Amino acid sequence: MKSFDEILDVGFKFHGHRCPAMPMGLKAGLAAMKALGAKRSQDKELHVKAETGKGHAAGCFLDGVMTATGCTYGKSNIEKLYYNKMAFTLIDMKTGRSVRVSLKPRFFENALQSPFVQQRKAGVPPQDIAPEIADPLINRIIGLNESDFLDIGEVKTIEIKKGKGVFAAKACERCGELTFVNKLRQTEDGHSVCLPCSGYES
């Protein structure tokens, strides 16, 4: 595991701008891993069920969670539930142990009154917010203890349904693009076609 400063630097580079919500998610992800006694996911060892939505600071928070846990959309070990909450559940796929982590309501409420958020409400892009506004808020988050801003739930064990990766692919008989076979569909006239060519959504 890299030092916190190294992970934080990776998080900001990945996220694209400096803001308070990314380190919130980063520290929340690290806290969840600590609660489970888990290491950062290299493949699909961990899975995140994010309760975040879109169009607000939850995206910044979630980038921090992804940076900490190694759960990414490319590896398909993260999913969004679109509850519009600053919360997520981290699952250890080997043991079935899981923990839910969320921002404390009062902390979240106060964060929404911060000068950074007021700038965002006024339409200022996050990357254009002055460092003298963003940096003190970022440094405050970095210095907080987990218990100051996070509710860390009880560790629970859930049933894990495991599947195997699909490595076989065939060309769609309409567009010719190679498609993994689990997403090919049969037409009424017996052709194997990809989802866009089939007209089905899944």
C-alpha positions as CSV (number, residue, x, y, z in Angstrom):
1,M,0.0,0.0,0.0
2,K,1.3,3.4,-0.9
3,S,1.5,6.2,1.7
4,F,-1.7,8.4,2.1
5,D,0.0,11.3,0.4
6,E,0.9,9.2,-2.6
7,I,-2.7,7.9,-2.9
8,L,-4.1,11.4,-2.5
9,D,-1.8,12.6,-5.3
10,V,-3.0,9.8,-7.5
11,G,-6.6,10.6,-6.6
12,F,-6.3,14.3,-7.6
13,K,-4.5,13.4,-10.9
14,F,-7.2,10.8,-11.7
15,H,-10.1,13.1,-10.7
16,G,-8.8,16.1,-12.7
17,H,-9.3,18.9,-10.2
18,R,-8.7,19.7,-6.5
19,C,-11.8,19.6,-4.4
20,P,-12.9,18.5,-0.8
21,A,-15.2,15.7,-1.9
22,M,-12.6,13.5,-3.6
23,P,-10.5,13.2,-0.3
24,M,-13.7,12.5,1.5
25,G,-14.3,9.5,-0.7
26,L,-10.7,8.5,-0.6
27,K,-10.7,8.4,3.2
28,A,-14.1,6.7,3.3
29,G,-12.8,4.0,0.9
30,L,-9.7,3.4,3.1
31,A,-11.9,3.3,6.2
32,A,-14.1,0.6,4.6
33,M,-11.1,-1.4,3.6
34,K,-9.7,-1.2,7.2
35,A,-13.1,-2.3,8.6
36,L,-13.0,-5.4,6.4
37,G,-9.2,-6.0,6.8
38,A,-9.0,-5.9,3.0
39,K,-6.3,-4.8,0.6
40,R,-6.8,-2.7,-2.5
41,S,-8.5,-4.6,-5.3
42,Q,-6.1,-5.7,-8.0
43,D,-8.7,-7.6,-10.0
44,K,-12.2,-8.3,-8.6
45,E,-11.4,-9.1,-5.0
46,L,-13.5,-6.2,-3.8
47,H,-16.8,-4.8,-5.1
48,V,-18.5,-1.4,-4.4
49,K,-22.2,-0.7,-4.5
50,A,-22.3,3.1,-4.6
51,E,-25.4,4.9,-3.6
52,T,-24.3,8.1,-5.4
53,G,-26.1,9.7,-8.3
54,K,-25.0,12.2,-10.9
55,G,-25.0,16.0,-11.3
56,H,-23.6,16.8,-7.9
57,A,-20.5,16.4,-5.7
58,A,-21.2,12.6,-5.3
59,G,-19.2,12.0,-8.4
60,C,-16.1,13.6,-6.8
61,F,-16.7,11.5,-3.7
62,L,-17.0,8.3,-5.8
63,D,-13.7,9.0,-7.6
64,G,-12.0,9.0,-4.2
65,V,-13.7,5.7,-3.3
66,M,-12.5,4.2,-6.6
67,T,-8.9,5.4,-6.1
68,A,-8.8,3.9,-2.6
69,T,-10.4,0.6,-3.2
70,G,-9.3,-0.2,-6.8
71,C,-12.9,-0.9,-7.7
72,T,-13.4,0.5,-11.2
73,Y,-15.9,0.5,-14.0
74,G,-13.3,-1.1,-16.3
75,K,-13.0,-4.1,-14.0
76,S,-16.8,-4.1,-13.5
77,N,-16.4,-4.3,-9.7
78,I,-18.4,-1.1,-9.0
79,E,-22.0,-0.3,-9.6
80,K,-24.1,2.8,-9.0
81,L,-27.5,2.5,-7.4
82,Y,-28.4,6.2,-8.0
83,Y,-29.9,6.8,-4.5
84,N,-28.3,10.3,-4.5
85,K,-26.6,9.6,-1.2
86,M,-23.0,10.0,-0.2
87,A,-22.7,6.4,0.8
88,F,-21.5,3.0,-0.5
89,T,-21.1,-0.6,0.5
90,L,-17.8,-2.4,0.1
91,I,-17.9,-6.1,-0.3
92,D,-15.0,-8.6,0.0
93,M,-15.8,-11.1,-2.8
94,K,-13.7,-13.8,-1.2
95,T,-15.3,-13.8,2.2
96,G,-18.7,-12.2,1.6
97,R,-17.9,-9.7,4.4
98,S,-19.3,-6.2,3.7
99,V,-19.5,-2.8,5.3
100,R,-21.6,0.3,4.5
101,V,-19.9,3.7,4.9
102,S,-21.7,7.1,4.7
103,L,-21.1,10.7,5.5
104,K,-22.5,11.8,8.8
105,P,-25.7,13.8,8.1
106,R,-24.6,16.9,10.0
107,F,-21.2,16.9,8.5
108,F,-22.7,16.5,5.0
109,E,-25.2,19.3,5.7
110,N,-22.4,21.7,6.8
111,A,-20.2,20.7,3.8
112,L,-23.0,21.9,1.5
113,Q,-22.7,25.4,3.0
114,S,-18.9,25.6,2.3
115,P,-17.4,28.4,0.2
116,F,-16.4,25.8,-2.4
117,V,-20.0,24.6,-2.8
118,Q,-21.2,28.3,-2.9
119,Q,-18.8,28.9,-5.8
120,R,-20.1,25.7,-7.6
121,K,-23.7,26.9,-7.1
122,A,-22.7,30.2,-8.7
123,G,-21.5,28.2,-11.8
124,V,-17.8,28.3,-11.2
125,P,-16.1,25.2,-12.6
126,P,-14.3,23.3,-9.9
127,Q,-10.9,23.7,-11.5
128,D,-11.3,27.5,-11.6
129,I,-12.0,27.9,-7.8
130,A,-9.2,29.7,-6.2
131,P,-6.7,27.6,-4.1
132,E,-7.3,29.9,-1.2
133,I,-10.9,28.7,-1.1
134,A,-10.3,25.0,-2.0
135,D,-7.0,24.2,-0.2
136,P,-8.1,25.0,3.4
137,L,-11.2,22.7,3.0
138,I,-9.1,20.0,1.4
139,N,-6.6,20.2,4.3
140,R,-9.4,20.0,6.8
141,I,-10.7,16.8,5.3
142,I,-7.2,15.3,5.2
143,G,-6.8,16.1,8.9
144,L,-10.1,14.6,10.1
145,N,-10.4,11.3,12.0
146,E,-12.8,8.8,10.4
147,S,-15.2,9.2,13.4
148,D,-15.4,13.0,12.7
149,F,-17.3,12.6,9.4
150,L,-18.1,9.0,8.6
151,D,-20.7,6.5,9.8
152,I,-19.1,3.1,9.5
153,G,-21.7,0.3,9.7
154,E,-21.5,-3.1,11.2
155,V,-19.5,-5.7,9.2
156,K,-22.0,-8.2,7.8
157,T,-21.6,-11.4,5.7
158,I,-23.6,-11.7,2.6
159,E,-24.0,-14.4,0.0
160,I,-21.7,-14.0,-3.0
161,K,-22.8,-15.1,-6.5
162,K,-19.7,-15.8,-8.5
163,G,-19.6,-16.0,-12.3
164,K,-16.8,-16.6,-14.8
165,G,-15.4,-14.2,-17.2
166,V,-16.3,-14.5,-20.9
167,F,-13.4,-14.7,-23.3
168,A,-15.1,-16.0,-26.4
169,A,-16.2,-13.6,-29.1
170,K,-17.8,-13.8,-32.5
171,A,-18.6,-11.3,-35.3
172,C,-22.1,-9.8,-35.4
173,E,-23.7,-11.0,-38.6
174,R,-25.0,-7.6,-39.3
175,C,-22.4,-5.0,-38.5
176,G,-19.4,-7.3,-38.4
177,E,-18.0,-6.1,-35.1
178,L,-16.6,-8.7,-32.7
179,T,-18.9,-9.1,-29.7
180,F,-18.5,-11.3,-26.6
181,V,-20.9,-14.2,-27.1
182,N,-22.9,-13.7,-23.9
183,K,-24.3,-10.5,-25.5
184,L,-25.1,-11.9,-28.9
185,R,-28.8,-12.4,-29.7
186,Q,-30.5,-14.7,-32.2
187,T,-32.8,-13.0,-34.7
188,E,-36.0,-14.7,-35.9
189,D,-34.2,-15.7,-39.1
190,G,-31.4,-17.4,-37.1
191,H,-28.6,-14.7,-37.3
192,S,-26.3,-14.0,-34.3
193,V,-26.3,-10.2,-33.8
194,C,-25.0,-7.7,-31.2
195,L,-27.4,-5.8,-29.0
196,P,-27.5,-2.6,-31.0
197,C,-28.3,-4.6,-34.2
198,S,-30.8,-6.7,-32.4
199,G,-32.9,-3.8,-31.0
200,Y,-32.8,-5.4,-27.5
201,E,-31.4,-3.4,-24.5
202,S,-29.9,-6.4,-22.6
